[in-house]
Amino acid sequence: MNGQIIVSITDDGRGLKRDKILNKAIEKGILSHAQTETLSDREILNLIFMPGFSTAGTISNVSGRGVGMDVVKSNIQKIGGLVDISSEEGPGTPFLR
């Protein structure tokens, strides 16, 4: 791992809710119900990086606007980095790389 920097960010929230992400993707027309049947957990989690994607029920100054995660990922990629995400409902969500 010479010459690499690894940044790990973990929230202490409740983790990402797989069903909530899928339902929002269907609601927004990003995926059909049939398409969701074949997605891996990683593919489902990566939907949060789509521009404008948000599972927030209400919009506030800090959440629900659907901006942020896509910008974070694209900026990390611009400098040659990678973003890897995993989540377990309950414990939280670590973002690595």
Residue pairs with C-beta under 8 A, 6 or more apart in sequence:
6 96
6 97
7 96
7 97
8 94
8 95
8 96
9 94
9 95
9 96
10 92
10 93
10 94
10 95
11 92
11 93
12 92
13 92
13 93
14 89
14 90
14 92
15 87
15 88
15 89
15 90
15 91
15 92
15 93
16 45
16 48
16 87
16 89
16 93
17 55
17 89
18 41
18 44
18 45
18 89
20 55
21 44
21 45
21 47
21 48
21 55
22 31
22 36
22 39
22 44
22 47
24 53
24 54
24 55
25 31
25 36
25 47
25 53
26 32
26 33
26 36
28 52
28 53
30 47
30 50
30 53
31 39
31 47
36 44
42 85
42 86
45 85
45 86
45 87
46 85
47 53
48 55
48 69
48 85
49 69
49 70
49 72
49 73
49 83
50 70
51 66
51 67
51 70
52 66
52 67
52 70
53 66
53 69
53 70
54 63
54 64
54 65
54 66
56 63
56 64
57 64
58 64
59 65
72 83
73 83
76 82
76 83
76 97
77 83
81 97
82 97
83 95
83 96
83 97
84 95
84 96
84 97
85 93
85 94
85 95
85 96
86 93
86 94
86 96
87 93
87 94
